[in-house]
Amino acid sequence: MDKLRIAFVSPEVVPFAKTGGLADVAGALPTALQRRGHAVSVFMPLYAAVDAAGFNISQVKSNLKAGIDESSERFDLYHCRLPGSDCDYYFIKNDHYFARKGFYVSPETGKDWEDNHLRFAFFARAVLRSLIDLDLRPDIIHCNDWQSGLIPAYLKTDADWAVLFPSAKTVLTIHNIGYQGLFPAESFAKLGFKQELFFPAGPFEFYGKLNFLKAGIEYSDILSTVSPRYAAEIQQAEEFGCGLEGVLKRRSADLFGILNGADYDIWNPATDSFIAANYDSGKLAGKAKNKLALRRMVKLPSVRRDVPLIGMISRLTPQKGFDLIAEVKDELFELDIQMVVLGTGDAAYENLLQELAGKYPKKLAVALKFDDKLAHLIEAGSDIFLMPSRYEPCGLNQIYSLRYGTVPIVRETGGLADTIEDFNPARNTGTGFVFKDYSSRELLKTIKFAVEVYKNKPLWSDLMRRGMAKDYSWNYAAGKYEGIYRLALERGR
């Protein structure tokens, strides 16, 4: 197998900075590719929140220049490696754009930074400049989401960059098409492109605005997204494609759905240091100990009857199905269940959950924060994991839940449909409970069915063990990415 030189570009990477699942992917996939024999260099901004000292991040280049807004911004380049990995992590340090609090959103206003177009156009050009100064000539530049979507555009439209990277091919992964990088049309003039490239229905224009993600889709050699089902959905209807379904359908031959993997070095109940007791499919006794520890941590009372504990770890938004929960809230908590919810999001749902926790203190606990230890304990201590999403590009928690013997309830969409097989009581098959229609009645009906199945302990144990036997490791996904990298290079030849 030929060794590939891969530059992996992401606005966030675990363990350095995270707002969502993209960071988990950017933390795990490069390592999996490196273990398969490839040379991988990862690039991200050096935000103020990154613990440079804790990760031994040190400066390797200083006073570099990247042109933006008709001028040159200077930046320094920092580097580190993580224990157990040969991946090189590079960080673009520019205090004007990245030293502020909040990666994309101002903490004071709760709104996107008004200069995000400049910040991430600069990031794109700084990455390209860094590749030259480091004398890295990648075969593949793997871009992720709108924040790096301009890299393929610069390479395809700017002769100077094209000469410097004559053989590099670009791959753009869409993690959530709902986030596109939309800016006023006049912003285009500040990004260093020829003005004639911005025109109605052109590669940068989207209903009168500038669209970073659309530019990436138009100019990348290969496109991917994070599950096969989502790849199909975003081409079919505006509900899923968010206005870009036509562009994606036109490029359907270049679009591939590759299911995200799970990092089982981190998410494994047999070795997890965050949970109260380790266990595996052969020895499930630790599951009950974690359930007890979870109840204690979130202050849910123990109950005489063995009722199922339902876990949720999620952004509190309509996309994640909280509007459905709101519609049947009282009927839900009339059931013989307990529930714990971890996450932050829309104020309306935060307030609703707090009100419900006050109304049903013996049945609902809510933690409006990010807490990694609690997240692991929810996976280990819950009996059921609930993900009733309106749409879900891939989802990771349902994959983690399978490994922890926590049976998922999901809606049939995106990666949820690709990873969870609906339980069939007659055949005793399946790994979870799946409902099709985005309906609060369907959600409630499915939860009621799961609660009844939970009472049948042999059936429930079978469900748990089938899920725990599933393997969604990153090595498989990395092999799929190898395939599209080589396809991009073969087409180039």
N, C-alpha and C positions, 0 to 999 in steps of 0.2 A: 504494500500500500504506500503510495507516495505521500510524503509529509507535506502538509499544507501550511502556509503562513497566513494566519488569520488575525485581522484586527477587529476586535469586537467592541462596538461603540454603544454606550447606554447612558442615559441621564442619571441612573441610579443602579447601585450594585450592592447586594448583601455581601459582607457584613458592614459595609462602609456607610451606606445611606439607603433608606427605604421609605416609600409611601405606599407601595402596592406589590402585586405579583410580579411585575416586570423585574424588580430588584432581585427576587428569588431566582428567576430564570437567569438573569445576568450573573448571579453568583454561582450557579450550579453548572450551566451549560459549558462555559469556557473550561472549567476544570475537567468535565467529562470529555471534552474534545482533546484536551492536553493529555489525558490518560490514554487516549486512543492514538497517541503518537504525533499530534500536531503541535506546532508552535503558535501559542495564542497570546496576544497582547490586548489587554482590556483598557479602554479609555473612558473616563468620566470626569465631570467637574470636581474640583476640590472645594466643596461647600464648607461653610463655617462649622456645620454640625459634624463633619468628619473628624474622628479622633486620630489626628495625624501622629501624635506621640504614641498612642496605644497600639497602632498598627505599624510603627517604625517606618512611617512614610517620610522619605527624604528627597531633597532636591537633586535633580540630575541635569537639568538645563535651565538657564536663566536668560531673561531679557530677549525672549523670542517675540516675533511679531506675527500678527494675523490681521489682515486688512478687513475692516468692516465700517460701514457708515461713512464711506469715502475717506477713511483715515486708517491708521494702524493702531490697534490695541496691543499692548505688550502683555506677555504672560510668562510664567515660569512653569516648568514641567517637573512633577514629582513622581516618585516610584516606590513600590514595595512589592514584596512577595508574601504570601500567607503560608503558615506552617503546613507541610504536607502537599503543597502545590508548586508546580514549576511555571504557572501562569505569571506573566508580568502585568502588574496593575499600574497604569499611568494616570496621573491626575493633572488637569488643566487648572492652574492657579491664576486667577485674575480677581483681585479684590473688588474692582468696580462692579463686576457682574455676579460673582459667586460668594462673596464674603457675607452677604446679607442673610438674615434668618428667613427660612422658607424657601424650598427648592423652586417652586413654580408660583406659589401664592403668597401674598403678603399676609403675615399673621395679624397685622393691625386692621386691615380692611376686609380680609377674607376673600379678596378678589385676586385674579391673576396679576402678576407684575406687568405693568404697561409696556415695558421694554423686553418682554420675553422673546420677541422676534429678533432683537439685536443680540440678546444673551445666547440664544441657541444657534443663530447664524454664526456668531463668533466662535462658539464651541465647535461647530462643524469645520470651520476653516482652521481653527487651532489644532484639531486632531490631524488634519491633512498636513499642516505645517510640521507637526511633531513627528509624523511618520517619515518625512524627509530628513529632519534633523537627526533622528535616531538611525537613519539609514535602514529603516524597515520598509521593505517593498512587498506588501502583502499580496497574496494571490486573491484573497477574499477580504472585503471590508463589509462586515455584518452590522447593519444599522438597526436600531430598535426604536419604533414609534416616532412621533412627529419631531421630537427634539433632535434627532439625528437625520431627519428626512431630507435635509438639503445637501448632504454629502454626495449622494448619487447625482443630484442636479448640478452641483459644481463640477463634478468629474465629466459630465456629458456636455456641458455648455461652455466651459471655460477652457480654451486651448492650452493655457499655461498648466493647469492642473492635469489635463489629459496627457500632455507630454511627460509629466513627472510620474504618472501612473499608467503606462501604456497597456499593461496586461492585467491590472486589478479588475475584478468583477465585484459588483455590489449585490448584496442580499438585504432586503428590508423585511423585518418581522413586525406585523401589526398585532399588538397585544390587546388592544381595545379600540375599535374604530370610532367609538364615541368621543375620543379625544384626538383632535385633528390639528391643533395649532392654527387657529383662525385669527387673522389680523386685518386691520383696515388696508384697503388697496394701496394707499399711499406709502405703506411700510415697505413695499417691494423695492422702491427706488433706493433704499438704504442698504440693500443686501449684497451689492456687487454683481448683480446680473445685468445683462443688456435689457433695456426697458422694453424692447419690442417682444420679449418673451412673455410679457404679461398682456393678455388679450382675452376677450370673452370665450369661455370654454377651453382656454389654453391650459397648459400643464400646471400653472400656478394659481389660476383664477377659479373661484368657487362662489357662485352667486354674488359677484361683486366684491368678494374678499380675497385675501391672500391665504392659501392653504398649504402649510408645510407638508402635511401627510400626503396630500394629493400629488405634490411635486415628487415626493419619494416614490410613490406608486408609479408615476409616469416614467421616471428615469432609472429606476433600479433594474438590474438584469433579471433578478429572480425575486419573487415575493413569497412570503410565508405568513401563516398565522397559526394560532396555538392549539387548534384541534381540527380534524377533518370536517366535522359537522359545522363548525363556525365558518370554515372556508367556503362551504356551500351556502350557508345562510347569508353571508354578507354580499353575495352576488345576486340574491334573489329578490329582496324587498327593501324598501327604504327603512322599515322598522329595524332591520339589522345592519344594512349598509350605510345608514346615516347620510344618504345623499351621494355616496361614492360607489353605489352598487353598479352603475353603468360603466364606470372606469374599470372596476374590478372584473366585470364580466368580459369586457374587451380584452383583458389580460389574463383570462382564465387559464390559458395554456401555461402561464408562468407562475400561477398561484398554487401553493401547496399547503395543506393543513398537517401540521406535525404536533402531535399531542405533547404538552409539557410533561416533564418527568417529576419525580419526587426525589429529594435528597435524603436517602435512607440512612446516611451518616448522622443526620440531624433528627429525622422523623422516624423513629424506630422504638417501639415500646420495650424491646428487649434491652436497650442500651440507654434510653433517654434519662439524662441526669436531672431533668426538671420535674419528673413525676414522683409520686409517693412510693410506688412499687413497680419494679420491672416485671414484664410478663411476655409470653408469646402464645402462639396458637395451641401449643401442646400443654401449656400451663397457664390457664386463664384466671387463676385465683387473684392475681394482682389487680385485675380489672375492678373488682369490688372494693379493694383498698383505695384505689384511686377515686372511685365514686364517693367514698366516705370523705376522703381528703378534699375533694372538690366542693362538696357540700359545706364542709367546715370553712374553707377559704372564702366562699362567697356568702356564708351565713344563711344557707338554706337548712331548715330543720330536717333531721332524720324522721322518717315516717314508718309506721308499723307495717304497712303493706309495701311490697316490693314494686314501686312504681317506676316507669322509665324516666330517666333524666335526659332531656333534650338540650343539646348544645348548639350555639350559633357563634361564629366568629366572622364579622362582616363589617363592611361600610354600611352605615344606616341610610340607605337610599332606596328610591322606588325600584331601581334596577335589580336590587337584591331581594325583592319580594316583600318588603315591609308594608307596602300598601295592602297586600293581601292579608297579612297578619292583622293589620288595623281593622279590616272589615269584619273579621271573625274573632276578635280579641276575647270577648267574654265567653263565647262558646268554647274557644280553645282552652281557657283556664278553668272551665267546668270539668274538663277531662281529668282523669287520674294520672297526672303527670307533674313533673317539675321541669324547670327550664332555666338556663343561664345564657345570657347574651353578652358578648364582649365586642366592643367596637365604638366608633364615633362616626358622626355624619350629620345629616340634616337635623336642624334644631327641632323640627316638628316631630321627628321619630325619636330623638333623644328624650324630649318631653313626654311623649306618649309612653315610652318604656318605663320612665321613672314613675309616671302616674300608675301604670299597671303594677309595678313592683310594690308601690304603696298599697294598692287595692288587694293584691294577692301576695303578701309577703312570704307565705309558706310555699308558694309555687314558682315564683319568678325572682331571679337575682340579675341585676344589670350592672356591668362595669363599663363606664363610658371613658375608655382609655385604650392605649396600646400596652399590653403586658405579655411579654413572650413566655414567661413561666406559666401564667394563667392559661395562655393559649394551648400550651402542651398539656396542661392538666385537664382542660376541657376535652381535648381529643381523647385522653386516656380515661377520664372519669365519666364521660357521657355514654349513654346507651345508644342514642340516636343523634345524628348530626343533620341539621336542617338547612337546605340551600334551595329555596323556592324562587330562583332567579327568573326575571323576565327574559334576560339573555345572559349568557355566560361564555365568554370566549373559550376558556378552558376550565378554570377553577382548579385550585390545588387542595383545598381543605377536604373535599370529598375523597381525594386520593389518599391524603393522610389518614382520614377516618377509616378507610378500608384496612390499612395496615394496623390500626389501633383497635380493630374489632368493634368500631362504633358505626352502626348501620346507617347509611345515608338515606335521607328523603330528599329527592331532587325533582326539579322540573325537567322535562325532556327538551333540552336546548343545548346547543354548543357542546363544550367538553363534558358537561354533565351527562348528556345522552351517550357520548362516546365511552364513558368510563363506568357507568352504573347500569347493571342489568336488572330489570324489574323482577321482583320476587314472584314466583309462581308456586302457590301452595300445593297444587295438585301434583306437580313434578318435583317439588322441593328444589327449585333452581333459583338463581338470581343472587345478587349481592346487595340489593337495597330496594327502595320503594320509589317508583317513578310515576309522576302524573303529567298529563299532556297539556291540557288547556290551562292558560294563565288565568285561573279563576280561584277565588277564595273558597268557594264551595268544594272544588276539586282538592285544594290543599287540605282543608279540614277533613274531608272524606279519607284522604290518604293517611293523615296522621292518626285518625281513629282506627284505621285498618292496622297500622303498624303497632299501635298500643295493644290491640287484640292479639296480634302475632307474638308480641313480647311475652304474653302470659304462657305461651307454649315453649318451655325452656329448651327441649330438644331441637325444635325447629329454629329457635333463635340462635342456639349454639352453632348449628349448621350454617346459618346466614353469616355469623361472625367469622367462622373459619374459612368460608369461601372467599370472603372479602380479604382476609389476612393473607391468603395465598396468592393474591394478585400481585403482579410485578410491574410497576410503572417507573422503573429506574431510569436515570438520565442516560445510561449507556445506550439504551435502545433509541432514545430520541436523538442522541448525538450521532448515531449511525445514519439516521434519516437526514440530518443536516449535512453530513458528509456527502450524501447522495445529491442534494440540491447544489452544494458547492461545486461538485464535479460537473454537474449539468451546466452550470453557469460558465465554467471554464471550457467545456467542450463546445458549447455554442459560440463562445468567443473565438475559438480556433477556426 
